[in-house]
Amino acid sequence: MQSSLSNHTERLRSAKLKVTKARQELLDNLEKFSQPFTADDVYDSLMLNGGEVHRSTVYRDITAFARSGILNELSIHGRNGHYYELDDGSHHHHFICKECNIISSIFPEKVERALEEFAQELTHDGLEVEYHSLKFYGVCALCLTSRTNSVFKH
């Protein structure tokens, strides 16, 4: 736990944000999310774990974390609100299941190589690519299995 708090302290200092116990606890909570989350998800999680924090503080800190690069902000087509994930330094994309709404991080190497080649072509055309982000929408394996099982039951 102590090393986690010192990591949080360093992360906040690197982002030039004031180090507070509440922010350290918030970062500790954010590490528990396995998929992108909303500010409401974070607030609800804190409340379930006996936290004593105001909703506005959670929103304010999440906004500050996103602006400083601690969090990545995602916009998901067809969904209201903002989704976030801790920036772990890895470059990845997302798969969004249209049935169960789960958001999964994916690391498509072939797609990444093709995108790098495409970025080079754009550079030759006088454009400078700073970053890219892809989202794939479809049906996850669990929902596909569930769909198949329900077809065989009829």
Secondary structure, DSSP 8 states (H G I E B T S, - for coil): -HHHHHHHHHHHHHTT----HHHHHHHHHHTT-SS-B-HHHHHHHHHHTT----HHHHHHHHHHHHHHTSEEEE--TT--S-EEEE--S---EEEEETTT--EEEE--HHHHHHHHHHHHHHHHTT--------EEEE--HHHHHHHHHHHHT-
